[in-house]
């Protein structure tokens, strides 16, 4: 299932880039079919960003609890909602005491607004395990790069309003409770 979502995500990136003649305004490492490490082979890259309420969020803040780190566009209406709902369903299938936190690193700094997080929580059925991680484009790019998340954005201005189309690697990482 994860390979299918990843493959569809990569295909979507290719279609969007070719269809819209996108020019990258930011990039991370090239898209890969999968990036994985054997258990214990690599420590999860640390980061410190802001949560949806403007407070600090980091992997270290979840020490002792497993964490799913994922990369989501808060205004996406294609694959990101599907990924969010799939992750929430998987988490809800676990006993409450074993549920990991989900840290959703934004891939769209232009859309990082409280109103979008509230809409996502309602429409995507996000639970209390869900935490947004946001920051400046430069801060987010460092995190995307550390997790091998490819990213491209194209912009279009219509009647003075700029729209940003985001294409990114659909990726999620499970971080063990004791290694962050």
Order of alpha helices (4+ residues) and beta strands (2+ residues): alpha-beta-beta-beta-alpha-beta-alpha-beta-alpha-beta-beta-beta
